[in-house]
């Protein structure tokens, strides 16, 4: 497996523009793949379908500066999703026969079973961090509008889980099973949101809802890392099954980890994945402490 792990989107973009990706002969090829109407990957798309933007500069700016319009679109579309509310894991005040603070009024009225108060979690999993993996690459036939829903699903799930008391980490992944005519697993991961960071919808939308991120920066990452970085003699094939992400063992530290499937390309699919993810978390063993 060819693998690189980046601690930020900026680090991923820096990797994508290493000397190997802009070597003589490669840079022209990269330029050919950047969404020019009529190129061989763009036969069935216009630039708007291909990048989700009218120009490559506009698509790239979304990555580096965030995408306010995309964030507004995400939030507007997510309001229509019919998904369950996760069971809260926040600490709540509980009355019991022993605890942290004594309620003298309960003692005076003889209610000794509820005379003490304590803050306890209604439920917990041992770890309260949830990791969401979002695959950012896409095959040539997938449009920018379809990719949008993969990112939107991650944003909605993060928002719901954060409100329920979870710390949510979001990781991007570029996963392919053939690059530059060489068969073999290829994955680059990069942090999109740490567990402690607030949800920045504009920054997330600029990457995981923006097809231009992969079609501008992802292509160059192939050139930077592939052992045979000449797409004239080969091709890049995105893994659509999740196999490579599973093989990378991104949950090896024990954190509950969920991957937004490649096939989340519509509101219905996003709704179904969020519902299944929440059901999986809510079904975990209940522990109060």
Residue pairs with C-beta under 8 A, 6 or more apart in sequence:
1 184
1 185
1 186
1 187
1 244
1 247
1 248
2 179
2 184
2 185
2 186
2 187
2 225
2 226
2 227
3 186
3 187
3 188
3 189
3 248
4 15
4 187
4 188
4 189
4 221
4 225
5 188
5 189
5 190
6 12
6 15
6 188
6 189
6 190
6 191
7 190
7 191
8 190
8 191
9 63
9 172
9 190
9 191
9 192
9 203
9 207
11 190
12 172
12 188
12 190
12 217
12 221
13 63
13 64
13 217
15 188
15 221
15 224
15 225
16 217
16 218
16 220
16 221
16 224
17 220
17 224
18 224
20 26
20 223
20 224
20 225
20 229
21 27
21 30
21 220
21 221
21 223
21 224
21 229
22 30
22 220
22 223
23 223
23 229
25 230
26 223
26 229
26 230
29 223
29 230
29 231
29 232
30 219
30 220
30 223
32 39
32 40
33 39
33 41
33 215
33 219
33 231
34 56
34 215
34 216
34 219
35 42
35 47
35 50
35 51
35 56
35 59
35 212
35 215
35 216
36 42
36 47
37 46
37 47
41 50
41 140
42 50
44 141
45 143
47 53
47 54
47 55
48 54
48 144
49 143
49 144
49 145
50 143
50 144
50 211
50 215
51 58
51 59
51 144
51 211
51 212
51 215
51 216
52 59
52 144
52 145
52 147
52 148
52 209
52 210
52 211
52 212
53 59
53 62
53 144
53 210
53 212
56 212
56 216
58 212
59 210
59 211
59 212
59 213
59 215
59 216
60 212
60 216
60 217
62 70
62 205
62 206
62 207
62 210
62 212
62 213
63 206
63 207
63 210
63 212
63 213
63 216
63 217
64 206
65 206
66 200
66 202
66 203
66 205
66 206
67 202
67 205
67 206
67 209
67 210
68 202
70 148
70 202
70 205
70 206
70 209
70 210
71 201
71 202
71 204
71 205
73 148
73 205
73 209
74 148
74 151
74 152
74 155
74 201
74 205
74 209
75 201
77 152
77 267
78 152
78 155
78 156
78 159
80 267
81 156
81 267
81 270
81 271
81 274
82 271
83 156
83 160
83 271
83 274
83 275
83 278
84 275
84 278
84 279
84 282
85 160
85 163
85 164
85 278
86 160
86 161
86 163
86 164
86 166
86 278
86 281
86 282
87 122
87 123
87 164
87 281
87 282
88 122
88 123
88 164
88 165
89 121
89 122
89 123
89 124
89 125
89 128
89 164
89 165
89 166
90 121
90 122
90 164
90 165
91 119
91 120
91 121
92 119
92 120
92 121
92 122
93 117
93 118
93 119
94 117
94 118
94 119
94 120
95 103
95 106
95 114
95 115
95 116
95 117
96 113
96 114
96 116
96 117
96 118
97 112
97 113
97 114
97 115
97 116
98 116
98 118
99 116
99 117
99 118
100 116
100 117
100 118
100 119
101 116
101 117
101 118
102 115
102 116
103 114
103 115
103 116
103 117
106 112
106 114
106 115
107 115
120 288
120 289
121 165
121 287
121 288
121 289
122 286
122 288
123 284
123 286
123 287
123 288
124 287
124 288
124 289
125 256
125 281
125 284
125 285
125 287
126 254
126 287
127 254
127 255
127 256
128 165
128 166
128 167
129 166
129 167
129 168
129 169
129 195
129 255
129 256
130 161
130 166
130 167
130 168
130 169
130 255
130 256
130 257
130 258
130 281
131 168
131 169
131 170
131 171
131 250
131 251
131 255
131 256
131 257
131 258
132 154
132 157
132 158
132 168
132 169
132 170
132 171
132 257
132 258
132 259
132 260
133 171
133 172
133 173
133 245
133 250
133 257
133 258
133 259
133 260
134 150
134 151
134 154
134 170
134 171
134 172
134 173
134 192
134 208
134 259
134 260
135 150
135 172
135 173
135 174
135 175
135 238
135 239
135 242
135 245
135 259
135 260
135 262
136 172
136 173
136 174
136 207
136 208
136 213
136 214
136 218
137 174
137 175
137 176
137 214
137 218
137 236
137 238
138 146
138 147
138 211
138 214
138 238
138 262
139 237
139 238
139 240
142 211
142 265
143 211
144 210
144 211
144 212
146 265
146 266
147 209
147 210
147 211
147 265
148 209
148 211
149 264
149 265
149 266
149 267
149 269
149 270
150 208
150 209
150 260
150 262
150 264
150 265
150 270
151 204
151 205
151 207
151 208
151 209
151 210
152 209
152 270
153 260
153 264
153 269
153 270
153 273
153 274
154 170
154 204
154 208
154 260
155 199
155 201
155 204
155 205
155 208
155 209
156 270
156 274
157 168
157 258
157 260
157 273
157 274
157 277
157 278
158 168
158 170
158 193
158 199
159 199
160 274
160 278
161 168
161 278
161 281
162 168
162 199
166 281
167 195
167 196
168 193
168 195
168 199
169 191
169 193
169 194
169 195
169 255
170 191
170 192
170 193
170 204
170 208
171 189
171 190
171 191
171 192
171 250
172 189
172 190
172 191
172 192
172 207
172 208
173 187
173 188
173 189
173 190
173 245
173 248
173 250
174 186
174 187
174 188
174 189
174 214
174 218
174 221
175 185
175 186
175 187
175 238
175 239
175 244
175 245
175 248
176 185
176 186
176 187
176 222
176 236
176 237
176 238
176 239
176 244
177 183
177 184
177 185
177 186
177 237
177 238
177 239
177 243
177 244
178 184
178 186
178 234
178 235
178 236
178 237
179 186
179 222
179 225
179 226
179 228
179 229
179 234
179 236
179 237
180 222
180 223
180 226
180 227
180 228
180 229
180 230
180 231
180 233
180 234
180 235
180 236
181 228
181 230
181 231
181 233
181 234
181 235
182 226
182 227
182 228
182 234
185 239
185 244
185 247
186 222
186 225
186 226
186 244
187 244
187 245
187 248
188 221
188 225
189 248
189 250
192 203
192 204
192 207
192 208
193 199
193 200
193 204
206 213
207 213
219 236
222 229
222 231
222 236
223 229
223 231
228 234
238 262
239 245
239 262
240 262
240 263
241 262
242 259
242 261
242 262
245 259
246 259
250 257
251 257
256 281
256 284
258 277
258 280
260 273
261 269
261 273
263 269
264 270
264 273
